[in-house]
């Protein structure tokens, strides 16, 4: 039996707009997405704060909690859990210059307000994880922000969450660039280093997205291995990426099957999932897809993961050890390719 459980977010089924074009598909109602996720084989749903409570900026804290409780009832209806809640700070006019690291005190206070409301929503949804994708926490103009002060402000924001709700864990999702030019926390190494400067390092860990690691010029499996060795890999977003360009969020394994295999291999070998972690998918619908096949990229990603898990199960570790002992890495590399090709 597989050790893995799977999650996906409602934003992964969208209308197809991008930076260079408008919507190309109609919208799918939220409950219909939740129902379909269960049918596909998902175990949990990932949430931004405003996925759960769309008009939260104009609501009281009591109203936000009540709205989140209604979403929990919907999850219960379809037998799904909530994996995490992430404050969607990058989409608000208050956060055009960053949230926690904004040069505006008013905007920094808004970011913390949203983060604390995310904790309220998470509690109502029955989960204990806040994910921080630090989308605009860095610089558009290098001289506009002091990087020392920027990192201190990030720590202050994280501490606000930790102190507000002692049951919450904070997962930082690193990315080197886009939509900003230079991120203050571009890699999982930065995440782990920052975690030890917070009020409770035991409640601060990381979430690694495959494409974000590739955008940093790094190998996703090695990044996952680093976080696993530190006991800090608390979430993953699997997808694929064609080189160091814009964030593509392609279906898992669509570009580099061997790289995808090694992500599955390291997760499986080192017990990811044994403590309740989910294998999250963060994959975008291709702009060309018709509305009726808006879920195919999720189905394909799940299918590829399961096929690669079987390949991990049947990997010949005895042969691997022999090759390692002899330093015959050509033989090992060739074996791996043949194994993936069923040869």
N, C-alpha and C positions, 0 to 999 in steps of 0.2 A: 504493500500500500504506500502511496506517495506521502512524503512528509510535508508537502506543500499545500497551502491554501492561496487563493487568488483574489485580487481586487482590481477594480477599475473605477474611473471617475466619470460623471455625467458629461464633462467637457470633452471626453474622448469621442463622443458622438455629437457632431456639430454641423453647422450650416455650410461650412466650406469656405467662408471668407478668409482671405489672407491679406498681407500688407499691400498687395498689388491688385486686389479684386474683391468684389462684393460677394454676398451669399449666393450659393448655387443650388442649395437644397432648402426644403422647408424644415421647420422645427419639429422635433419629436417631443411630446409631453413628458414631463419628468417621471411620472409614475410608469409610463410605457417603457422608458429606459430601464428603470429599476426591475420591472418584470422581466424584460429581455435579458438583463445581466444574469439573473438567476437561471434562466433557461440555457444560457450559454455555458454556465458552469462556474460563475463567480461565487465567492463566499462572502465578500464584503464590498462596500462602496467607499471610495475616497471622496471627501468633500472639501470644497472651499467654503468659507463661512457663508457667502452669499449664494452658494448652491442650495444650502439648507434654508437660509432665511434671506430671500432676494432683496427685500426693502429694508434691511437692517439699519441703515444709517438714519432712517426717519422713525425708528421704533425705540420704545423704552426697553430697558434691560428685562423687565418682566415679560413684555411682548415677544422679545427675541427668544427667551426660554420657552414660552408657550408654543411658538412656531416650530422650534426645534423638536419639541416633544411630539408634535404632529408628524414630523418626518420620521421619528423613531417608530411611531405606530405603523407607518408605511413600510419601513424596513422589516418590522416584525411580521407584517402581512405576507411578505414574500420570503421570509426566512433568511434575511441577510443581516450582516453586522455592519457597523461603521468602522473603518480602519483609522481615520484621522480627520482632523479639521485643519485647514490651512487658511489663515487670513489673506484675502486677495488684495494685498496692498497696492499692487502695481497698476490697478485699473482705476484708481480714484484720483481726481484732480489734486487732492491733498498730497499725493505721493509722487508727483511728477519728478521730484528731485530726491526720491528715496522716501522711505518711511521712518524707520528707526534712526537713519543717518541723515535725514533732511537737514538743510541749513536753517529751516524754520522750526522754532520751538512749538508753535501751534500744530504743525504737521506731524512732528514727532509725537506729540501727545495724542493726536488722532490715531496714529499707527498703534500705539500702546492700547488705546481704547478698543480698537478692532481686535487686537491680539487677545485681550482679556475677554471680549465677547466670544471669541472663538473657543476659549476655554469653557465658557458657559454652555455654548452649543455642544461641544464635545461631551461634556458631562451629561447633557440631556440625551445625546445619541448613544451613550453607553460606551464611549471609548476614552482612552487616556493619553492620546498622542496629538500634539500640535506640530504641524510641519511648517517650517519657515523656508519657503523659496525666496531668497533674498534678491528678488529680481532687479530692483533699482538701488540696492545698497552697495553703492560704489560711485564711480565718477563718469560723467560725460565729458568733463573738462578736468584734467588731472589736478590743476591748481585750485579747483573749486572747493575741495574738501581735504582736510588734514587726515591722512590715513590712520594715524594714531588715535585721534579723537573719534574717527569713524568706527574703529574697532571697539573703543570704549563705549560708544553709544549702542552698538549691537549688544554688548554684554549687559548694559542697563536694560535694554528691551527684553532680553531673555530672562534676566532676573525678575523683571516685573511679572512675567508669566509664572515663573517658579514660585515666587512669593505669594502670588494671588491664589493659586490652587496647588496644594502640596501633592495632589495625586497625579498631576500632569507631567508627562515627559515631553521634551522639546526635541524634534528631529530637524536638523538643518540640512537642506538640500543644496549642495554647492553647484555653481555654474560659473565658468570663467568670464563670460561676456553675454551680451544680448539679453535684454534690451539696452543695457548700459555698455559703456566701452571697457571699463575695468572694474571687476568685482573685488570687493574687500575679502570675500571668502570664496575663492575659485575652485578649491579642491577639497577632498575629504580630509587631507592632512591639515588644512586650515581649520576645518570644522572641529576636528579632535583637539587641536591646540587651543582653539577658542573655548571649547567646552570646559577645560580645566581652569579657566579664569572666571567661571560663573559661580553663582551662590551654591549650586548643588550639581557638581559634575556628573554624579550618578544618574541624574535625570536629563542629561543632554547628550544626544548621540547624533547619528547621521542617517540620511537617506540618499542612496546613490542612484542616479539616472544614467543609463548606458550612454545616451547621446551626449550628456554633459561632460562625461569623462573623455569621450572622443574629441569633443570640441576643445578640451584642454590639451589635446595631444597625448592622452594617457590611455592605458588599456583598462577597460571596465572591470575585468576579472581581477587584475592586480589591485585596483582601487578597493574592490570588495574584500579582497584578502587582507589588505591593510586594516580596514575597519573591523573585520572579523577578528583579527589578531588583537585588536584593542578592546574587543567586546562592545563596539560602538555601532555595528551595522544593524539598525533597527527597522530598516525599510529599504526596498529597491523599487525603481521604476525601470522596467525592461522595455527597450525599444531598439531601434537601429539608426545608423547615421552614415551618410556617404561623405566621409571626410570632414575637414574643418571648415565648414561653411555655416549657413544659417541652421538653426535647430529644426530638424526635420521630423522627429518623432515617428520614424518609419516602423512598420511591423517588425516584431522581434525576429532576428535572423534573416531579414530580407536582403541585407547587404553583405554581411560577413558571418557565414554560418559557423566557421571554426571559432571565431571570437564569441559568438553566442553560446556555443557548446562549452567553452571554458568558463563562462559565467554560470551556466547551470552546474558544471562540474564543481566549482569552488563552493557554491551555495549548498549543494547536496553533500559534498564530502565533509563540510565543516558545520553541519547541523542547522543551517538557517531554516527557520520555521519551527524548530523544536520548542521555542519559547513563545509561540503564538504569532510570530511575524508572518506577514503576508507577502507573497510575490505580487507586486503591483505592476500593472501594465499602464504605460502612458504613451499611447499610440494615436496618431491622428488619422482620420478618414482622408483618403486621397480626394483632392478637389474634383476629380473626374467621376467619382462614384455617384450612382443614383441613390435616391432616398431609401429605396427598398433593400439596398445592400450596405447600409450605413454601419452595420456591425461586423462586416466581414473581416476587417483588419484586426478586431479583437479576437474573433474566432480563429483566424490564421495564427496570431501570436500565441494563443493558448495551445493550439495544435502543434506548433513548432517546439514550444517549451516541452510539451509532453513527449514528443519524439526524441528530443535531445536528452530528456531525463532517462529514457530507455537506453540511449547510447551511453550515458554515464553509468547506468547499472551494469552494462555489459562490457565496459572498458577493461582491457586486459592489464590489470595492475602488476601481475607477475612479469609480463613482458616489459612493461614500463620500468620496473625495478632492474631487470636485466640490462636494458638499454642504458639506464642511468649509471649502473655499475661499470659498464664498458664505455661510458660517455659516447655511445653511438646515437647521437641525437638525430642524425639523418634517418636512421631506422625508426626511431620513435615518431618523428614527424610524419614519415610516410605511412606508418601504421595508423596514426590518427586520421589522416586523410582517407585512407581505405576504409577505416571503421565508419566514418561519416558517410561514405559513398556506398556502404553495404558491399564492399568488394572483398 
